[in-house]
Amino acid sequence: MLGGIGMPELLIILVIIMIVFGAGKLPDIGAGMGKAIKNFKKATQDQEEPTTAKQNPDRLDDKTQGAKS
């Protein structure tokens, strides 16, 4: 699965996290991790977009013409 981490190991990790943080904090931790993953994906997509414009100058011209209109 994830480099040799199977279901039993994931359950043990989840139990340890519940003991350390408590069941009440888990939704907050999950929401924070979800936002972090979303921001990371958005940043990687934003990083890829300028390289695409450099590879295809016609696409860049289309964007600038739309902005001038």
C-alpha positions as CSV (number, residue, x, y, z in Angstrom):
1,M,0.0,0.0,0.0
2,L,2.0,3.0,1.2
3,G,5.5,1.6,1.2
4,G,4.7,-1.4,3.3
5,I,2.1,0.3,5.6
6,G,-1.0,-1.9,5.7
7,M,-4.4,-1.7,7.3
8,P,-3.3,-2.9,10.7
9,E,-0.5,-0.3,10.9
10,L,-2.8,2.5,9.8
11,L,-5.3,1.5,12.6
12,I,-2.5,1.5,15.2
13,I,-1.5,5.0,14.0
14,L,-5.1,6.2,14.1
15,V,-5.4,4.9,17.7
16,I,-2.2,6.6,18.8
17,I,-3.4,9.9,17.2
18,M,-6.8,9.6,19.0
19,I,-4.9,9.0,22.3
20,V,-2.6,12.0,21.8
21,F,-5.1,14.5,20.4
22,G,-8.4,13.2,21.7
23,A,-11.5,12.4,19.7
24,G,-12.8,16.0,19.9
25,K,-9.8,17.5,18.1
26,L,-9.9,15.0,15.2
27,P,-12.4,17.0,13.1
28,D,-10.3,20.1,13.4
29,I,-7.1,18.3,12.5
30,G,-8.9,16.7,9.5
31,A,-10.2,20.0,8.3
32,G,-6.8,21.6,8.7
33,M,-5.1,18.8,6.7
34,G,-7.8,19.1,4.0
35,K,-7.2,22.8,3.6
36,A,-3.4,22.2,3.5
37,I,-3.8,19.6,0.8
38,K,-6.1,21.9,-1.2
39,N,-3.7,24.8,-1.0
40,F,-0.8,22.5,-2.0
41,K,-2.6,21.3,-5.1
42,K,-3.6,24.8,-6.0
43,A,0.0,26.0,-5.6
44,T,1.4,23.2,-7.8
45,Q,-1.2,23.9,-10.5
46,D,-0.4,27.6,-10.4
47,Q,3.3,26.7,-10.7
48,E,2.6,24.5,-13.8
49,E,0.6,27.2,-15.6
50,P,3.4,29.7,-16.5
51,T,5.5,26.9,-18.0
52,T,2.6,25.9,-20.3
53,A,2.4,29.6,-21.5
54,K,6.1,29.6,-22.2
55,Q,5.8,26.4,-24.3
56,N,2.8,27.7,-26.3
57,P,3.1,31.5,-27.0
58,D,-0.2,31.5,-29.0
59,R,-2.0,30.6,-25.8
60,L,-0.4,33.6,-24.0
61,D,-1.4,35.9,-26.9
62,D,-5.0,34.7,-26.6
63,K,-5.1,35.6,-22.9
64,T,-3.6,39.0,-23.4
65,Q,-6.0,39.8,-26.2
66,G,-8.9,38.9,-24.0
67,A,-7.6,41.2,-21.3
68,K,-7.3,44.1,-23.7
69,S,-10.9,43.8,-24.9
